[in-house]
Amino acid sequence: MDGTRLYPFSWELLGDLEAGRPNLGPKTELTVYRLMQFTFRDIIEQKFGTQAADEIFYEAGKLAGGAFYQNAIQPVGDLNEFIQKTQSVLKEMTIGILRVEKADLDKLEFILTVSEDLDCSGLPESGHSICTYDEGFIAALMEAFFNKQFIVKEIDCWCTGDRTCRFEVQPLALLGV
């Protein structure tokens, strides 16, 4: 392997959807998204293990969240505008319904929920949370806005019996990492 990458991510890889899909448009069934996500996860887990799959999905979420912020959210002036615009775009794009349950602005600690999310809403209970990609995505959004590193952990999930996904968001520096 010579180190040449064929597919480095850029927003341009999403393409010109109007030109490419003049009849079908930019939307697809959620089933197709989940089919791709869970088959990728299965193969990655088989080849590299669950921990590696989780790390890859978290990092992919971070890559996507950063690009999403740059191309769909910014520019925003303050925290209220950031939250409102993020809520609006996530809902408009049918990604999920974001709520801020708790915000400690002094510590930059948050509890966020995402209802009707792409990854797990409606799935059977499995006893473990699965929204690792979302953790990375949310971390990147927060990092892009605050210009600080964050760690995001899902603490409630549809797949653990809850009916919304709940995420704990903390600055990385607070965790001593």
C-alpha positions as CSV (number, residue, x, y, z in Angstrom):
1,M,0.0,0.0,0.0
2,D,1.5,3.3,-1.1
3,G,-0.5,5.6,1.2
4,T,-2.6,7.0,-1.6
5,R,-6.2,7.4,-0.5
6,L,-8.9,7.1,-3.1
7,Y,-11.8,8.4,-1.0
8,P,-10.7,11.2,1.4
9,F,-14.0,12.8,2.6
10,S,-15.1,16.2,1.4
11,W,-18.6,17.7,1.2
12,E,-18.3,17.6,-2.6
13,L,-18.5,13.8,-2.5
14,L,-22.2,14.3,-1.7
15,G,-22.6,15.5,-5.3
16,D,-25.1,17.5,-7.1
17,L,-28.3,15.8,-6.1
18,E,-30.5,17.8,-8.4
19,A,-28.5,16.9,-11.5
20,G,-27.9,13.3,-10.4
21,R,-31.4,12.5,-9.2
22,P,-33.8,14.7,-11.2
23,N,-36.7,12.2,-10.8
24,L,-36.1,10.6,-7.4
25,G,-34.8,13.7,-5.6
26,P,-32.5,13.9,-2.5
27,K,-34.5,11.7,-0.1
28,T,-34.5,7.9,0.4
29,E,-36.1,5.5,2.8
30,L,-34.7,5.2,6.3
31,T,-34.4,1.5,5.7
32,V,-31.7,2.1,3.1
33,Y,-29.7,4.2,5.5
34,R,-30.0,1.6,8.2
35,L,-29.2,-1.2,5.8
36,M,-25.9,0.5,4.9
37,Q,-25.1,1.4,8.5
38,F,-25.7,-2.0,10.0
39,T,-24.0,-4.0,7.3
40,F,-20.9,-1.7,7.5
41,R,-21.0,-2.2,11.3
42,D,-21.3,-5.9,11.0
43,I,-18.4,-6.3,8.6
44,I,-16.2,-4.0,10.6
45,E,-17.0,-5.9,13.8
46,Q,-16.3,-9.3,12.2
47,K,-13.0,-8.1,10.9
48,F,-11.7,-5.9,13.7
49,G,-14.0,-6.4,16.8
50,T,-16.7,-4.4,18.5
51,Q,-14.3,-1.9,20.1
52,A,-12.7,-1.0,16.8
53,A,-16.1,-0.8,15.2
54,D,-17.3,1.7,17.9
55,E,-14.1,3.7,17.5
56,I,-14.5,3.9,13.7
57,F,-18.2,4.8,13.9
58,Y,-17.4,7.5,16.5
59,E,-14.6,9.0,14.3
60,A,-16.8,8.8,11.2
61,G,-19.5,10.7,13.2
62,K,-17.0,13.3,14.1
63,L,-15.9,13.7,10.5
64,A,-19.5,14.0,9.4
65,G,-20.4,16.4,12.2
66,G,-17.6,18.7,11.5
67,A,-18.4,18.9,7.8
68,F,-22.1,19.2,8.6
69,Y,-21.4,22.2,10.9
70,Q,-19.2,23.9,8.2
71,N,-21.8,23.3,5.4
72,A,-25.2,23.3,7.0
73,I,-25.0,25.2,10.3
74,Q,-22.5,28.0,10.3
75,P,-22.4,30.9,10.4
76,V,-24.0,31.4,13.8
77,G,-23.3,34.2,16.3
78,D,-24.2,32.8,19.7
79,L,-25.2,29.6,21.5
80,N,-28.9,30.2,21.2
81,E,-28.6,30.7,17.4
82,F,-26.4,27.6,17.2
83,I,-28.9,25.5,19.0
84,Q,-31.9,26.8,17.1
85,K,-30.3,26.4,13.7
86,T,-29.0,23.0,14.5
87,Q,-32.5,21.9,15.7
88,S,-34.1,23.4,12.6
89,V,-31.6,21.8,10.1
90,L,-31.7,18.4,11.8
91,K,-35.5,18.4,11.7
92,E,-35.7,19.7,8.2
93,M,-33.3,17.0,6.9
94,T,-35.3,14.4,9.0
95,I,-32.2,13.4,10.9
96,G,-33.9,13.8,14.3
97,I,-35.5,16.1,16.8
98,L,-32.9,17.7,19.1
99,R,-33.6,19.1,22.6
100,V,-31.4,20.6,25.2
101,E,-32.5,19.0,28.5
102,K,-29.7,20.6,30.6
103,A,-27.1,23.2,30.0
104,D,-24.4,24.2,32.5
105,L,-22.7,27.1,30.5
106,D,-20.1,27.6,33.2
107,K,-18.8,24.1,32.8
108,L,-20.0,23.6,29.2
109,E,-21.8,20.4,30.2
110,F,-25.0,19.5,28.5
111,I,-27.6,16.8,28.3
112,L,-29.1,16.6,24.8
113,T,-31.8,14.3,23.5
114,V,-32.4,13.3,19.9
115,S,-35.8,11.8,19.2
116,E,-36.9,10.0,16.1
117,D,-33.2,9.6,15.2
118,L,-31.9,7.8,12.1
119,D,-29.9,5.2,14.0
120,C,-32.2,3.4,16.4
121,S,-35.8,4.8,16.8
122,G,-38.1,1.9,16.4
123,L,-35.5,-0.9,16.7
124,P,-36.1,-3.8,19.0
125,E,-34.5,-3.6,22.5
126,S,-31.0,-5.1,22.5
127,G,-29.8,-4.2,26.0
128,H,-27.1,-1.9,24.7
129,S,-27.0,1.6,23.1
130,I,-25.9,1.8,19.5
131,C,-25.7,5.5,18.6
132,T,-21.9,5.7,18.6
133,Y,-21.9,7.5,15.2
134,D,-24.3,10.1,16.8
135,E,-21.9,10.5,19.7
136,G,-19.1,11.5,17.4
137,F,-21.5,13.7,15.3
138,I,-22.6,15.7,18.3
139,A,-19.0,16.0,19.6
140,A,-17.9,17.5,16.4
141,L,-20.8,20.0,16.3
142,M,-20.0,21.1,19.8
143,E,-16.3,21.3,19.1
144,A,-16.8,23.4,15.9
145,F,-19.0,25.9,17.8
146,F,-17.1,26.2,21.0
147,N,-13.6,25.6,19.6
148,K,-12.9,23.1,22.4
149,Q,-12.8,19.3,22.4
150,F,-15.8,17.4,23.8
151,I,-16.6,13.9,24.6
152,V,-20.1,12.7,24.1
153,K,-21.6,9.5,25.6
154,E,-25.1,8.1,25.0
155,I,-26.7,7.4,28.4
156,D,-30.2,6.4,27.2
157,C,-31.1,4.7,23.9
158,W,-34.2,3.4,22.2
159,C,-32.4,0.0,22.2
160,T,-32.1,0.0,26.0
161,G,-35.8,0.7,26.4
162,D,-35.9,4.4,26.4
163,R,-37.9,6.3,23.7
164,T,-35.4,9.0,23.0
165,C,-31.6,9.0,22.8
166,R,-30.0,11.0,25.5
167,F,-26.4,12.2,25.3
168,E,-24.1,13.5,28.0
169,V,-21.7,16.2,26.6
170,Q,-18.6,17.3,28.5
171,P,-15.5,19.2,27.5
172,L,-12.6,16.8,27.2
173,A,-10.4,18.9,29.5
174,L,-12.9,18.3,32.4
175,L,-12.4,14.6,32.1
176,G,-8.6,14.9,32.6
177,V,-7.9,13.2,29.3
